[in-house]
Amino acid sequence: MAAELRRADAAGRPPRVSRTRRARPAAGRGAPTRTRWYTPWLFVIVPLALLATFTFIPVVSMFWYSFTDWDGLGPADGFVGLDNYVEVFTRPEYVQVFLVSLYYVGASIIQIALALYFATVLSFSTRFRNFFKGVLFFPYLINGVAIGFVFLYLFQPGGTLDSVLAVFGVGDPPQWLGDPDVVNYSLAGTSIWRYMGLNFVLFLGAIQSIPGELYEAADLDGANRWQQFRYLIAPGIRRVIGLSFILAIAGSLSVFEVPFIMTGGANGSMTFVIQATETAFNFRKFGLASAMAVVLLVLVLVVTFVQRKLFPDEKVDLS
């Protein structure tokens, strides 16, 4: 190489650099590997198997059982066609449980309104706001059975609520869980207290995700709190509000824990899920109970579809 450089300098030509073959990396040391088509599926095969075993297969079986008169013991081979669905929509006690769900639908609207109000107030600079955040979210962390027993003692005759009302001069309070005209209001109020924390956290997180510069610009323009909520907060969290309504309606149609623990469905507080559970396990009519479950599933899907059509998601640009 040195001799070639000297000859190139003497002749006045640029030196010729010899081309060497680039060494290939050894296998296993940085060599590119080809990903097989089935490699990604290896990571999700276990979750998919669990999902199919505990969700898809039971749902398909439920559809089949709804066309039979299966009693839960022998083989499900007694095909009855649509008789179970006809019975669901014609028997008065089954239709009545749909009306009970209206109490919880109204309670969920109140619950969303209260959660939105508290989330808006506590999103601004407020004294002891972290304490109030914990107070509002804490009921959602409690087990539903425990909440049922707590409010069972609260509403019982001579219980905590009656004692508090007696201090304010109310000497003849109603039977909160024994009066058919009052029991559903009591149970719906319990649901408001329990589930408001979930919506509160969803709204609070959505409100705090709005850029702070927009609040500063609104303050400079002289907007008050109500105007900031109407023109800034409400449009910015519209999708979260729509999601909360979908969850609230679905939950109102499938209420179970609180009324089952507190009343067992007595005094006109029977919900659709409690009715289906008793039909299956008390009367051994698993085919009819499966039809009720299918009706509930279809009803939730229809309500969700109608709600999405009436209030579609719109892309909001606050900037």
Secondary structure, DSSP 8 states (H G I E B T S, - for coil): -HHHHHHHHHHT--------------TTSS------TTHHHHHHHHHHHHHIIIIIHHHHHHHHHTTB---SSS-S--B-TTHHHHHHHHSHHHHHHHHHHHHHHHHHHHHHHHHHHHHHHHHS--TTHHHHHHHHHHHHHS-HHHHHHHHHHHHSTTSHHHHHHHHTT--S---TTT-TTTHHHHHHHHHHHHHHHHHHHHHHHHHHTS-HHHHHHHHHTT--HHHHIIIIIHHHTHHHHHHHHHHHHHHHHT--HHHHHHTTTTTTT--HHHHHHHHHHTS--HHHHHHHHHHHHHHHHHHHHHHHHHS--------
